[in-house]
């Protein structure tokens, strides 16, 4: 499994919204500048997040986007599954693909363990955790 730019940029977009959350809408233009991601690509991603209710849009000259929930209520898994789809390393693990070798396949155990490990990580890290980690990075300085 490889996370695409869509999933990675969705996380960065959500982190940006959380970081600059002062109750006022944040424009795609500002996020684009800070994150160095094209506005057009961010517009595609924000549309997905908006339709899912992860963010809400505010129209007008001072418009932009706001998180709809507290950062602790979003998991990395929620954001990645929304933008990437299933995170399973192979399609037979999630049960969506019928495989005639499933009962005799020895490698299915590996794929299930990888899938469980991935889900355990992404479902137990919140946007709030990412914001705290980011704050820790910006608090570091060298004399």
N, C-alpha and C positions, 0 to 999 in steps of 0.2 A: 504494500500500500504506500502510495506517495501522495502527499497533500499538495494540491495544485496552488497556483498563485491566488485563485479565488478564495480558497479556504484561509490561506495565510494572510491575505489582505483583509478579509472579513474580520479576522481577529485583531489586526492592527487598527482597523476602522473602529471597532467596538472599544478597544483600549483608548483610542483617541477621544471618543465620545465620553468615556468614563473619566479620563484625565481632565478634560476641559469642561466638565459638567458643573456649571454654576447656575443652572436653571434657565439659561438662554439657549436658543437653538444654535447649532454649530453648522456652518456652511460646508458643503462638499469642497468648495474652493480652499478653505482653510485647512481642512483635513488633507487634501491633495498636496498642498504646499508643505505641511509638516511631515507627512509620511512619504513624500516623493513618489506618489502613485498618480497616474493620470486620472483626471476628473471623469472622463468617459468610463473608465473601468470601475471607478468607485460608484458612479451612478448605477451601473448594472448591479453591483453588489448591494448597495443600499436599497435598491428596489426589492431584492429578495428579502432582506432583513425587515423592510417596511411591511411587505405583504404578510410576513410571518408574525408581525406584531412585536418584533424585538426592538424596533425604533418607531418613532412617529415623526411625521413631517409637519413643519410649520411653514406655511406659504407667506410670501411677501418679501419686501426689500430686506428685512432683518430675519428672514426665514432660514431654515436649516433643519437639523435633525436632533432629536433628544432620545435618550434611552427611555423605554417604557417601564422598566423595572429597576430595582436596585442591582448594582453589579454582582452582589452575592447570589442573585437569583438566576444568573446565566452560567452555564458550564461551558467549558471549551468544547465538550462533546456536542452540546446543543448547537453551537455555532458551526462547528465543522460538519455535522450531519446535515444541517440545513443547506450549506453551500456545496458540500462534496457528495452528499448521499451516504450510503452505507460505508462504514469504515473497515469492513471485513477484508482481510488480506486475500481471500479467495471467495468466489461466489457460493461455493457449496456449504460454507460455514453458517451462513445466515438462514439456510433452509429455503432460500428463494429459487435455487437451481436444483432440479431433481437429478441426482447422479446415480447411475446403476451400480457403481463401485463403492458407494458410501459405506455399506456394511463390511466390506473387506479392505477398505483403504486404511493403511497404517499411518499415512501422513495426515489424516484428518485430525489426529490428536495434536499435532504441531500447530496446525492452522487454528484450531479451537483455543489453544493456549495463547497464541499470539493475539487472537481476537479478544480474548478475555483480558489480557494485559493492556492492550490498547484502550479498551473500554474502561477499564479500571482507572487508568491515568486520566483520560480526557473527561470522564464523568465525575472526577473528584478534584478537579481544578476549576475554580470559578474565575469570572472576570475580576472579581474583587482581589483574588490571589494575584492575578497578573498585574493589577494596578499597584498592589503592595510591592511586588517584585520590582516593578519599574521604578517605583519611588526609591527603593533600596539602591538601584543602579545610579540614580541621579544624586543621591546623597553622598556618594563616594567622591572623594577629592584627593588630590596629591599635593603635598607641600614640597 
